[in-house]
Amino acid sequence: MKEFDLQRLIRPHILTLKPYSSARDEYSGSEGIFLDANENPLGSVNGGAYNRYPDPLQEKVKKKLANLKQVSPKQIFLGNGSDEPIDLLFRAFVKPGRENVIALPPTYGMYEVCASINDVEVRNVPLTPAFQIETENVLQAVDEHTKIIFVCSPNNPTGNLIEKEAVLALLQGFHGLVVVDEAYIDFAQSESTIEQLGQFPNLVVLQTFSKAWGLAALRLGVAYASEEIVAILNKIKAPYNITTHTQETALKALENVGEKEQMVQEIVAQRDLLAKELSALEVTQQVFPSDANFLLVQVDDAKEVYSYLVDNKIIVRDRSKVILCDESLRITVGTAQENEHLVKAFKAYGNR
Ligand SMILES: *Cc1c(COP(=O)(O)O)cnc(C)c1O
């Protein structure tokens, strides 16, 4: 592929697919007697007002979100968690058994799982020891069957931002899709890649309500991309993929951006304090710098520390089997009190 050409990037059968047309697609007014969707006209068991199907395109949430992010509502796709747009991107763009995607380990495991589910080859190009992208190596791994490169920034499980120049180099040098997963962007001192949407038709930015917004149980993920890419995702998604309850709750959250920002501030302050305290311990080899709401901590014996913490009812993530993460634990920043308990347990481990 010499230039970005969306029509040629999409799998041909998706291009010609005629999507399901729901009752709410065919008539979207809000006034009238609705006898078109076989709903229960009497109400909901339990008394909630959930007897009507939700808005299939989530217009109200998108309008608010578009305003907040300074994009058009048509550049927003909402999914059942970030997993949904990731899966839909595979289904729309990557031919099973034939085409491939590139991942940059150590990184979020869902890209590889989703690739496996879709019978798609993953080409792994490891990050540098400083957890940055080796742009040339990535571009060298690309062949004519490569459709997507997944970049996670801030990266999970390492916690660091990926240098913007490297991401821009991939966007420029690769003419498939570059998916930038920004699940943790709220915790970083950095502008979102959303700013580059106008410049790069091959960019997809993923964000989520699961982390900074504190709404993991809702399952609401967001993909920002060109109107054309969003239209493709809308064409193949399940018709009513976001519940009314989720849409209503997200709308309320978006009216309380200040509360999110306050929580982010508190978590970032706790993160920096925790990093300092853990760094000072004998058992700690290093605490990697974090732009996220967790710390990657290298210790003397990760398996043993992990078990010790579990015995003390503190659960962290053992990432020591992951490439470039030898003897490392991924620790989510908790409340001040939870972090104190953690540090106390670490100290007790040292004195045992
Ligand atoms: C937590 C996380 C997500 C969010 O997933 P949801 O399905 O939206 O809850 C996405 N990407 C990364 C890298 C994450 O760590």
The ligand as an SDF file (V2000), in Angstrom:
LIG
                    3D

 15 15  0  0  0  0  0  0  0  0999 V2000
   -8.0160   -0.9820   31.0220 C   0  0  0  0  0  0  0  0  0  0  0  0
   -7.6010   -0.8570   29.6050 C   0  0  0  0  0  0  0  0  0  0  0  0
   -8.5490   -0.6300   28.6090 C   0  0  0  0  0  0  0  0  0  0  0  0
   -9.9960   -0.4720   28.9420 C   0  0  0  0  0  0  0  0  0  0  0  0
  -10.7450   -1.5360   28.5900 O   0  0  0  0  0  0  0  0  0  0  0  0
  -12.3270   -1.4440   28.7420 P   0  0  0  0  0  0  0  0  0  0  0  0
  -12.7610   -2.6100   27.9330 O   0  0  0  0  0  0  0  0  0  0  0  0
  -12.7540   -0.1230   28.1200 O   0  0  0  0  0  0  0  0  0  0  0  0
  -12.6530   -1.5240   30.1750 O   0  0  0  0  0  0  0  0  0  0  0  0
   -8.1210   -0.4730   27.3100 C   0  0  0  0  0  0  0  0  0  0  0  0
   -6.8190   -0.5410   27.0090 N   0  0  0  0  0  0  0  0  0  0  0  0
   -5.8800   -0.7310   27.9390 C   0  0  0  0  0  0  0  0  0  0  0  0
   -4.4590   -0.7250   27.5670 C   0  0  0  0  0  0  0  0  0  0  0  0
   -6.2550   -0.9190   29.2690 C   0  0  0  0  0  0  0  0  0  0  0  0
   -5.3050   -1.1530   30.1870 O   0  0  0  0  0  0  0  0  0  0  0  0
  1  2  1  0
  2  3  1  0
  2 14  2  0
  3  4  1  0
  3 10  2  0
  4  5  1  0
  5  6  1  0
  6  7  2  0
  6  8  1  0
  6  9  1  0
 10 11  1  0
 11 12  2  0
 12 13  1  0
 12 14  1  0
 14 15  1  0
M  END
$$$$
